[in-house]
Amino acid sequence: MKPYIVVHMMSSLDGRSLTDGWNLDFASDLYENTAATFKANAWICGRVTMQEISHGSDYPKGLATRPIPRTDHFAERKADQYAISIDPQGRVAWKNNTALKSHVIEVLTEQVADDYLAYLQSIGVSYVFGGKSEIDLDKVVQTLARELDLKKLIVEGGSHVSGAFVNAGLVDEVSVLVLPLVDGRSEHPSSFEVAMDKWQAPAYLKLTSVEKMDHDALWLRYTAS
């Protein structure tokens, strides 16, 4: 059981994905508008992106009065949309259980602190476990599909999360908005990043559409071959 998974990225012409300093006022709206066309049941981001969305810096300690079992916890099963946070150590300090009007689900390892689990329960955030010390994405998406009947997930970054999904062979479609600029900063990540010792093999794709967008952007869509 696996939902249809789309990776939706935005990049410079030379493949950079970190947008700071680009000064393109249209880029955010273009990205969100194209993402919305997929009509996904859930969107997925990594810890760094979710920390920016949550606007929180820390969570209260001392909430757990006993060890909390490492079992999946679903506070909401009928949300219109879910925001899935890949957060192995449990560091995102959510202020409530929604992100951009989507119910939050934390994806954790079993190494997470009991206090963090108690905090998530106290504010009504759902969570699932992806493994003891590392996240098994295949296990996670199967759990979400089975428990929540999710049909389509859209991976929206950052580059390490997108790369991890591609590397795991879970992606059905890759969607890339190429913006009209070159960003030669070598310290900035490419659209898909995986540690060299964990990269499995090239992911071969089939081009399904090319669309010229406003502001000289290009929208490329591929399916897994």
Secondary structure by P-SEA (a helix, b strand, c coil): cccbbbbbbccccccccccccccccaaaaaaaaaaaccccccccccaaaaaaaaccccccccccccccccbbbbccccccbbbbbbcccccccccccccccbbbbbbbcccccaaaaaaaaaabbbbbbccccccaaaaaaaaaaaaccccbbbbcccaaaaaaaaaaccccbbbbbccccccccccccccccccccccccbbbbbbccccccccbbbbbbbccc
